[in-house]
């Protein structure tokens, strides 16, 4: 990479002279360092953030981490003063095995152990040591974090996962009660939601305080219309009725929504066919209009319902969105050269993977590993299918039920979808 500079530096020593940045990212650090360093992190986010920049901080929160603290305390008791992460982890896990078997069944401790035992036994050792055996462990309530950010002339912008911010996603009764209780305070509203969900980790976005007046939590229609969206939505009742009757749909990420008009259902079908690629508002509007009966093609009604559908994608998290389109590369499937080259540079022992157009890691099975170098835009889908069939016939690849051409085609389509090719 030609545009990257790596610097190892004490955070406390970073000053304004270090430079101005549009994005400052601090994940898995804030809750694991002393208060002096926490203050330095927030100072850096203020002093080194450009005028229109955004800072991201990931940190552990109460009330969710209260139960995990009991588990941590038990592990630390047995790990004691032992040195070396592997030995400390082994002793800490042994303590959990003991308590999992002998703690009083109806106790808070037993419930906490039950929640974490399997994860601590099986998760990556470095992760468990970092979360449960680090010398510093300082979760906080979100409201306190926001207040400390305010002291450093920073304003809370949003959660990195926007659907978690909206009370309406937790039921009408919860939303009504919290709106009455919290007024116009987004921070107070989200603090209440942290109690409702027992949240243990947050990923907060911050901006300079002078921009606070520009922050709004009502999603604007003009902004929605500028998005390129993608979604994979399945009707829970099997077949969607293209009318205004309510039907439940489930998204690929597990979120659910009720669609109650023909416009939204047609949009869901169009996006599912296009998945994992995006469609813009105008394109999706044309597709929906073309499938509506003439009696229902009133443009203003269709546009209003499509805006509401886009709002569901953002607020309810039933799809993905971006400012630039992600489109299929015609008849010649192609992934970025960096993604094709990526597996060759992985450290030894790491699971072989690459990334796709949504910046997601994609684990490579033998078929994907074989096809990846050929996804350079020089081969048609038919040519790739022929390569796959030849590799199977020669014994280079083994695919279950590979004798059927339809199976090979389905596997190729699956690979192309995962890689956004």
N, C-alpha and C positions, 0 to 999 in steps of 0.2 A: 504494500500500500504506500502510495507516494504522498498522501496528504495526512499522515498520521504521525504524531510525536508522542512517545511514551515517556512520562516523567515519574520517578519515585520521589515522593516528597512528604514531609510532615504537614498535615492539613493546617495545623496551627501557624505554620510559617508562611502560608500562602497570603499574599497581599494584593492590593489593587494592581500592582505592576505585573502580576502574572498574566493579566489580559482580560478582555471582555468576551463573553461567550453567549450565544443564542440559546444553548441548552446546557444545563448542569445536571448531571445524573449522579445520585448517591443512593445506591441500593445495598441493603444488608450491612450498613455501617453505623447509622445514627444510634440505634439501640444498643450497640455493642462497644461504645466508647465512653470515656468519662465525660462529665458535664462540660469541662473546658473545651473538649473537642467538639461536642454537640454545638456549643455556642460558636465555635469556629466555622462549622459547616453552614450554619445559618448566616453568619457574617459573610462568608464567601458567596453564598447565594444572593446576597444583597450587593456586595461590592464588585463582584465579577460577572454579574448578569447584565447583559445588554439591555437597552431601554425597553425592547419588546421581547425579551427573552423569557424562557420558562424553565424553572428548576423542578426537578423530580426528587423526592426523598421517600424511600421505603423504610418503614419502621414498625416495631411491634406495638400493639395497642392493648389497653384494657377496655372492656372487662374480659375479653377472650383469653388473654395471657395469664389471668389469675390462676386458672386451673393448671396450666403448663408450669407455672412457677413452683407449685407443690411437687411436681415430678422432678423438676430441675433441682430443688432443694434436697430431695431424697437421693438423687444421683450424686450430687456434690458431697453429701455426708459420707458416702462410701468411697468415692474417688479420693477424698481427703487431699493430702499433700503429694500424692503420687505424681510423678513426672512422666511426660510422654503421652500424646493423645491416645494412642492405641490402648495403653494400659488403663488410663482413666476411663475410656469408653467401656472397656471390658468390665471394670468394677461397677461403673454406673449401670450398665445393662443388667449385671447380676443383681443389683439392688432392686431393679424393677421386676425381675423374675420372681424374687423373694416376695415383694409386696403384692404382685399380681396374684400370688397363690394364698397369701396369708393376711392381707389387709381386711378389716371388717367390711363385709359385703355392702352394707347400707351406708358407708361413710363417703364423704366428699373425696377423700384420698382414693378410695377404690374406683370411683367413677372417673377421676382424673387419670389414674393408671390405665384403666380400660380404654380410655380415649387415645392414649399415646403409646401404649405398649408395643403394638404391632409395628407402628411406624418407626419407633426407635430401634427395634430389633432388625429391621430390614432396609431402612433408608441408608443412603451413602454416608459413610463414617464422617467425612469432613463436615457434612451438613449437620449431623446430630451433635458433633463436638461444638460446632459454631453456635448452635441454638441452645444447647442445654448445659454445656460445660465451660463456656467462655468465662473469663474472669469478670467481665462486666456484662450486666444484663439489665437494661433499663427501659422497660416498656413505659408507656404513658397514655393518658386519655387524649383523644383527638382534640378536645376543646383546649387542653393545656398546650398541646403542640401548636395549635393555631394561635394561641395567645403569645407564645414565645416567638413565633414567626412574626407576629405583629410588632413585637418589641424591636425586631431587627428590620422594621420597615418593609416587611413582606406581606402580601395578601394571599389568602387561600383562593385558588382559582377553581380547582375541580379535583375529583378522584380520577386516577388513571383508568379506572373502569367505570365509565359514567353511569350505567344502570344502577350501580350501588347507591347513587346519590338521591334517587327519586323515590319519595315516600309512596307514590302511587303504585310502585312495583311490589309493595308489601301488603296490599289489600286496601280497600276503600275505607274501612273503619280505622286502621292504623294511620292512613294518610289524613283523614279528617281530624283525628285527635291531635296529631302532631302539628298540623297547620294551625290549629287553634292554640296550641301550647307554645309554639316556637315563633309565631309571627313571621317576620321576614328574615330571620337569622338562619342562613344555610348551615353554618357551623353547628349551632345548637340542634337543628333538625338532624344532622348527620350523627351528632353525639348520641341522640336518642336512638337512632337506627343501629348504632354500634351495640347498644344494650339489647335491642330487639334481636339482633343476629348473633350476639356473643362474638363480635369480631375481634380477631387476634392480630391482624396485620393490615397496614394501610400503605397506599402508594399515592402520596399527595403531590399535586402540582401547585407551585407557588409563582407569583409574579411580583414585581416591584409595587409597593403600596400605592404609588401615584396612579396606577392603572386600575385600582379597585373600583372606581366609578364606572368603568367600562364593562365590568363583569355582570352578566345577566344569566339567570337560570331558567328562563323561558326560551325554549328553542325556537328560533325565528324561521318562518317559512322560506324567506329568501336564502338563508344559509342552507336549509335542507335541500332546496332545489339545485344548489351548486355541488352536491355530493354525487359520487359514483358509488353505487351500493352493490353488495352481493349477498345472497342468502340462499339457504337450502332448507325449504320449509315443506314438511309433510303433513297432510291432513290426517288427523287422528282417527277420523271416521272412514278412512279409505279413499273415497273419491270426493273431491270438492264439488259442491253445488254452486254453479256460477249464478248466484242470486244474492239477495240481501239477508239470507238467513244466517245466524251465527254458527260458526264451526270452529273447533279447536285445531290449531296447527302447532307442531313442535319444530324447533330449530335444531340444527346439527349440534349446537353447543348445549342442548338440553333445555334451554328456555322455551317457554310456551306463550302463545298468544291466541286470542279469539278474533277471527276475522269475520266481520258481519256485513260485508258488501261485495258486490261482484268485482269492483275495481281492485280492491286489495287481494282478492283471491286470484284474479288473472295476473296481477303483478307478482304474486308469490309463485305461480306456475312458471312465469317467464324467467324469473331469477333462478329458480331451481334448474331449469333447462340450461341456463347460461353458466351455472356454477362450475368452477370457482371464480369465474370472471365477472366483471362489473357491468352494470348498465347505468347510464345517466338518466336524469329525470325526463328529459324530452324524448329520449329513445324509448324508455319504458312507457311513457304516455302514449306514444304512437302505437306501440304493440297492443296496449290495453284498449285503446280506441277502436282499433281494427277488429277486435273480437267482441265488442259490445253490440247488442242490437241497436239499430238506428234510433229507436225510441229512448234509449238510455245514453246517447252520446253527447249530452249537454256538456260542453267543454268545461264550464266553470265547476260543475259538480264533479266531473272526473278528476280535474286538477286538485280540487280541495280534498278529495278522498285519497289521492295519491300522496299529497303532502302529509296527510295523517298517517299513511302507511310508512313513509320515510321517517316520520317522527317515532313510530314504533321501533324501527330498526335501531335508531340512536338511543332512545330512552329506555326501551325494554330489552335491548340487546339481542334481538332476534336475527341480526345479520351483521355485516361488516360494512365499513364505509371509508372512503378516502377522497382526497381532493383531485387526484389524477386517475385516469382509467387504468384498469388492468384488463387487457384484451388478449384474445387468442391470436397467435401469430399465423393466421391464414391456414393454408394447407400444409405448412411446414412447421411442425412443433419445434419450439425453441425455448431453452432456458438460458439465463445469463451465463456468460463464460465463467464468472466468479463462482457461480453455483456448481458448474460442471467441474471446476478445478478443486473446489473446496475439500472433498474427501482426501485428496492426496496430501494435504498439509495437516491432517489431524494428528495429535500426539498418539504415540503407540498405546494401545489398550483402550482407547476411547471408542465408543460405539460409532460405527461408520454412518455418517449422516451428511446431509446438505441442507439447504434452505430453499424456500419457495418465494413466490411473488408477494406473499403476505408476511414475509419475514419469520416464518415458522420453521423450526427444525423438522426435517423429514428423515426418519430412519430408512436406510437403504437395505432392502432385501436383495437377494441375488439378481432378480429380474431388473430391478431399478438400477442396481450397480452396473449391470450389463448395458442397459439402454442409455444411461446418463451421458456418456461421451458422444453419443450419436444425436443428441437433442440440440444440435447446433444450427438448425434451420435449413440444413442442406438435404434433409430427407423428408419425404411425404409420410403420412400416416401409414399408407399401404406399404411403403418400403420398410418402415420400422416393423410392421407386422410380419413381413417376409423375413426380416432378420431374426425376429423372435422365433418364428416357426423353424428356421434353419438351425438355430442354436439348440432348440429342443430336439430336433431330429438327429443332430450330431452328438447329443448327450452333454453339451456344454451347460445347458440349463435343464432343470426339472420343474415342471409345473403340474400340479394335480389336475387330472383329467385333460391333459394338454392335447390329447388327440383331437379334441373338438375345436374347430377353427373359432367358433363363437367364444370358447373359453379364453383363447389367446387374445381375441379382440377385446374381451371384457377386462382382462388383466392389463392390456396396453392402455385402455381408457382409464382404468383406475390409477395407473402410474402417471399418466399425463395430467389427470385432475389433481393428484397430490402435489405434483411439481409445478402446477399452473402453466403447463406447456401447450 
